[in-house]
Amino acid sequence: MPHSLPITQADAVVIGAGAFGLSTAYQLATLGAGKVVVLDQFDPASQTSPRAAGLYKLVQADETLTRLAQQSIEIIRGFAEASGVPLDYVQSGSILAARTPAHAAIVDQEAEASTGWGVALERLDASGVARIAPYLTGRDIRSAYFIPGDIYIEEPISLLRAYMSAIEMLGSIVLGNTPVTGITVEKGEVTAVSTPVGSIATPLVVDAAGAWARGVGALAGVDVPVAPVRHQLLITRPIAGMSPSEPIARIIDASAYLRPARGGLMMGGMESHPIAVDPRHDPGFRMEDTPLDMSVLDGFIDLLGPLVPALGDTPVAEHRGGLFTMTPDARFLAGPVPGVRGFWTATGCNGSGFSLSAGIGRVLAEWMIGGEPPFDLASLDPGRFGSGPVDEEELTVAGLWRYANYYTPNQAV
Ligand SMILES: Cc1cc2nc3c(=O)[nH]c(=O)nc-3n(C[C@H](O)[C@H](O)[C@H](O)COP(=O)(O)OP(=O)(O)OC[C@H]3O[C@@H](n4cnc5c(N)ncnc54)[C@H](O)[C@@H]3O)c2cc1C
């Protein structure tokens, strides 16, 4: 921890140097919001965000999320030019596929809706799947689409570092090992945040504290209903012939995703019996303490079976995990919090926060500066669950259900 804060007054303080906080701070600084300070309790960019798979996904559950996904990919593609900081990404495209009739119907529905929302995609047959993604055999595929606009970032930490460099170049600050321990609210308005080494007076505070967001909200007297739920992935050792430009694949019936990674394959999946891990009950918790369980990933390897033979045949080089912040309706909590002027949230990632935080940071910054959201963001309103605290157990149950049904949000199959 620093001995004292290098700054005592800021135009905005962002709590949390993960994907949401850094994106929001970068966009605020870019749009000329003045002095922006990002505070993190640990080293910046050290918790959930660097553990992500780095996948971007244009096929989303509704038009608002689709628009944010489109904007997010545009921001990443244009980031180096706009910020002057290099950032690599892979324009791999992705495959969305299903092997059962019920899941094929879901994929077909999603493809039709996404086309209506402006997403370009092409239907594939099983041989087309194997042709454009040779790591997949195409076996048992009943419905599949190629989405050429999807991208991935090989090492998620690279995006976070790029944001930090850009924020610094714009004259704003990211401070690590500086936990926010208090938020001052006077006459219904945020006026300052405090840390063990001093306070910063500010009219604008963003709660982007990830799995800790509910605890941070409580400092301002508001409920931020997120249920943190474990998620894990693996990366295999290199596989002969694997190319980084092969597409991402999402296999809906297995609730699993794959992509090329470090010369091998990355695979992650949404477990059907997920576990909730709430850092509020463990003050010393760090993301590396998330309990990992390889048997869960072995289950996905079995489910993917003959479609991805290399997966079962190649030793695992890395196994990592962290926490999704789930909400009862699987939508972000992004916007001003009713009742406390100047207090905003950028959280409730529901498993898509690494990617969609690019667009969310942009729309929040435009809203903070311009006074109006750039388009209708009511579905992400942090106040939509009411003013009182959301029942703890109901929140956890809903979050676990949303996690387990990540790829089948409208019906459990
Ligand atoms: C294994 C895995 C794979 C994933 N893959 C993808 C993917 O492919 N695509 C995708 O879009 N999403 C993915 N996600 C989800 C994505 O990682 C998250 O949505 C995203 O990283 C959340 O970012 P965040 O900023 O909310 O959280 P974090 O990165 O955890 O940042 C929050 C920060 O707040 C800080 N903080 C908390 N309390 C305080 C306090 N009191 N004072 C100061 N600082 C505080 C924390 O220390 C932390 O650094 C994945 C997640 C996991 C676990």
The ligand as a Tripos MOL2 file, in Angstrom:
@<TRIPOS>MOLECULE
LIG
   53    58     1     0     0
SMALL
NO_CHARGES

@<TRIPOS>ATOM
      1 C1        -12.2710  -18.5640  -16.4530 C.3       1 LIG1
      2 C2        -13.0630  -17.3920  -16.9630 C.ar      1 LIG1
      3 C3        -13.2150  -17.2140  -18.3270 C.ar      1 LIG1
      4 C4        -13.9280  -16.1270  -18.8100 C.ar      1 LIG1
      5 N1        -13.9940  -15.9150  -20.1580 N.ar      1 LIG1
      6 C5        -14.6080  -14.8050  -20.6430 C.ar      1 LIG1
      7 C6        -14.6180  -14.5290  -22.0340 C.ar      1 LIG1
      8 O1        -14.0800  -15.2700  -22.8330 O.2       1 LIG1
      9 N2        -15.2610  -13.4170  -22.4620 N.ar      1 LIG1
     10 C7        -15.8810  -12.5550  -21.6120 C.ar      1 LIG1
     11 O2        -16.4400  -11.5720  -22.0500 O.2       1 LIG1
     12 N3        -15.8420  -12.7600  -20.2720 N.ar      1 LIG1
     13 C8        -15.2390  -13.8730  -19.7790 C.ar      1 LIG1
     14 N4        -15.2170  -14.1110  -18.4360 N.ar      1 LIG1
     15 C9        -15.8640  -13.1480  -17.5510 C.3       1 LIG1
     16 C10       -14.9260  -11.9790  -17.3370 C.3       1 LIG1
     17 O3        -13.6650  -12.4370  -16.9370 O.3       1 LIG1
     18 C11       -15.5000  -11.0510  -16.3070 C.3       1 LIG1
     19 O4        -16.7950  -10.6660  -16.7280 O.3       1 LIG1
     20 C12       -14.6900   -9.7740  -16.1650 C.3       1 LIG1
     21 O5        -13.3280  -10.0780  -16.0410 O.3       1 LIG1
     22 C13       -15.1810   -9.0070  -14.9770 C.3       1 LIG1
     23 O6        -14.3770   -7.8790  -14.8370 O.3       1 LIG1
     24 P1        -14.4500   -7.0250  -13.5190 P.3       1 LIG1
     25 O7        -13.7650   -5.7500  -13.8330 O.co2     1 LIG1
     26 O8        -15.8620   -6.9690  -13.0600 O.co2     1 LIG1
     27 O9        -13.7230   -7.9050  -12.4080 O.3       1 LIG1
     28 P2        -12.2100   -7.9900  -11.9300 P.3       1 LIG1
     29 O10       -11.2860   -8.2060  -13.0430 O.co2     1 LIG1
     30 O11       -12.1780   -8.9960  -10.8280 O.co2     1 LIG1
     31 O12       -11.9390   -6.5530  -11.3480 O.3       1 LIG1
     32 C14       -12.5760   -6.0700  -10.1820 C.3       1 LIG1
     33 C15       -11.5060   -5.4090   -9.3620 C.3       1 LIG1
     34 O13       -12.1120   -4.7100   -8.2680 O.3       1 LIG1
     35 C16       -11.1680   -4.7010   -7.2220 C.3       1 LIG1
     36 N5        -11.8140   -4.3570   -5.9590 N.ar      1 LIG1
     37 C17       -12.7590   -5.0620   -5.3110 C.ar      1 LIG1
     38 N6        -13.0990   -4.4490   -4.1680 N.ar      1 LIG1
     39 C18       -12.3460   -3.3290   -4.0840 C.ar      1 LIG1
     40 C19       -12.2360   -2.2710   -3.1300 C.ar      1 LIG1
     41 N7        -12.9740   -2.2400   -2.0090 N.pl3     1 LIG1
     42 N8        -11.3440   -1.2760   -3.3740 N.ar      1 LIG1
     43 C20       -10.5820   -1.2820   -4.4960 C.ar      1 LIG1
     44 N9        -10.6530   -2.2730   -5.4100 N.ar      1 LIG1
     45 C21       -11.5340   -3.2600   -5.2270 C.ar      1 LIG1
     46 C22       -10.6290   -6.1330   -7.2620 C.3       1 LIG1
     47 O14        -9.3860   -6.2440   -6.5780 O.3       1 LIG1
     48 C23       -10.5230   -6.3890   -8.7450 C.3       1 LIG1
     49 O15        -9.2350   -6.1560   -9.2620 O.3       1 LIG1
     50 C24       -14.5150  -15.1950  -17.9210 C.ar      1 LIG1
     51 C25       -14.3840  -15.4040  -16.5490 C.ar      1 LIG1
     52 C26       -13.6780  -16.4880  -16.0650 C.ar      1 LIG1
     53 C27       -13.5580  -16.6750  -14.5990 C.3       1 LIG1
@<TRIPOS>BOND
     1     1     2 1
     2     2     3 ar
     3     2    52 ar
     4     3     4 ar
     5     4     5 ar
     6     4    50 ar
     7     5     6 ar
     8     6     7 ar
     9     6    13 1
    10     7     8 2
    11     7     9 ar
    12     9    10 ar
    13    10    11 2
    14    10    12 ar
    15    12    13 ar
    16    13    14 ar
    17    14    15 1
    18    14    50 ar
    19    15    16 1
    20    16    17 1
    21    16    18 1
    22    18    19 1
    23    18    20 1
    24    20    21 1
    25    20    22 1
    26    22    23 1
    27    23    24 1
    28    24    25 2
    29    24    26 1
    30    24    27 1
    31    27    28 1
    32    28    29 2
    33    28    30 1
    34    28    31 1
    35    31    32 1
    36    32    33 1
    37    33    34 1
    38    33    48 1
    39    34    35 1
    40    35    36 1
    41    35    46 1
    42    36    37 ar
    43    36    45 ar
    44    37    38 ar
    45    38    39 ar
    46    39    40 ar
    47    39    45 ar
    48    40    41 1
    49    40    42 ar
    50    42    43 ar
    51    43    44 ar
    52    44    45 ar
    53    46    47 1
    54    46    48 1
    55    48    49 1
    56    50    51 ar
    57    51    52 ar
    58    52    53 1
@<TRIPOS>SUBSTRUCTURE
     1 LIG1         1 GROUP 0 **** ****
